[in-house]
């Protein structure tokens, strides 16, 4: 298990914050040397984009491509959508 606190320039949308957080989490997992990870989040938009291959013309589309590329380095990676009630 790992955690991180980091300041970043303020992105313009909530989805961009989610995308940046997921990308950084994957980078940390690679740096630590994890082979299997589970990423939990509540961004249905992001998880759908990743499930559909990350291709998007949205402002964050290139970041979803980064996430999928980095994800290919794991033996197992599960994106788990947590719904808030």
C-alpha positions as CSV (number, residue, x, y, z in Angstrom):
1,X,0.0,0.0,0.0
2,X,1.3,3.5,-0.8
3,X,0.0,7.1,-0.5
4,X,1.1,10.5,-1.8
5,X,0.3,14.1,-1.3
6,X,1.3,16.5,-4.0
7,X,0.5,20.0,-5.1
8,X,-0.3,20.6,-8.8
9,X,-1.3,23.5,-10.9
10,X,-5.0,23.9,-10.7
11,X,-6.6,21.9,-13.6
12,X,-9.7,23.4,-15.2
13,X,-12.1,20.5,-14.5
14,X,-12.7,17.8,-11.9
15,X,-12.1,15.1,-14.4
16,X,-8.6,16.4,-15.1
17,X,-7.8,16.2,-11.4
18,X,-9.0,12.6,-11.4
19,X,-7.0,11.7,-14.5
20,X,-3.8,13.3,-13.1
21,X,-4.3,11.4,-9.8
22,X,-4.7,8.1,-11.5
23,X,-1.7,8.6,-13.8
24,X,0.5,9.6,-10.8
25,X,-0.8,6.6,-8.8
26,X,0.3,4.3,-11.6
27,X,3.7,6.0,-11.9
28,X,4.2,5.5,-8.1
29,X,3.2,1.8,-8.3
30,X,5.7,1.3,-11.1
31,X,8.5,3.1,-9.2
32,X,7.8,1.0,-6.1
33,X,7.8,-2.2,-8.2
34,X,4.3,-3.4,-7.8
35,X,3.2,-6.1,-10.3
36,X,-0.5,-6.1,-9.4
37,X,-2.6,-3.1,-8.5
38,X,-6.2,-2.1,-7.9
39,X,-7.2,1.5,-8.6
40,X,-10.3,2.7,-6.9
41,X,-12.1,5.9,-7.9
42,X,-15.5,7.5,-8.4
43,X,-15.1,9.0,-11.8
44,X,-17.4,7.0,-14.1
45,X,-16.3,9.2,-17.0
46,X,-12.7,8.4,-16.6
47,X,-13.2,4.7,-16.0
48,X,-15.4,4.5,-19.2
49,X,-12.8,6.3,-21.2
50,X,-10.1,3.8,-20.0
51,X,-12.4,0.8,-20.7
52,X,-12.9,2.1,-24.2
53,X,-9.2,2.3,-25.0
54,X,-8.6,5.9,-23.8
55,X,-9.2,7.4,-27.2
56,X,-10.8,10.8,-26.6
57,X,-10.7,14.3,-28.1
58,X,-11.3,15.7,-24.7
59,X,-8.7,18.0,-23.1
60,X,-7.4,15.1,-21.0
61,X,-7.4,12.5,-23.8
62,X,-3.6,12.3,-24.0
63,X,-3.5,11.6,-20.3
64,X,-5.8,8.6,-20.6
65,X,-3.4,7.3,-23.3
66,X,-0.6,7.7,-20.9
67,X,-2.5,5.8,-18.2
68,X,-3.2,2.9,-20.6
69,X,0.5,2.8,-21.7
70,X,1.7,2.7,-18.1
71,X,-0.9,0.1,-17.3
72,X,0.6,-2.3,-19.8
73,X,3.6,-2.7,-17.5
74,X,1.6,-4.6,-14.8
75,X,0.7,-8.2,-14.7
76,X,-2.7,-7.3,-13.3
77,X,-4.4,-3.9,-13.0
78,X,-8.0,-3.5,-12.0
79,X,-9.9,-0.2,-12.3
80,X,-12.6,-0.4,-9.6
81,X,-15.4,2.2,-9.7
82,X,-16.6,3.2,-6.3
83,X,-20.1,4.7,-6.4
84,X,-21.0,7.2,-3.6
85,X,-24.4,7.0,-2.2
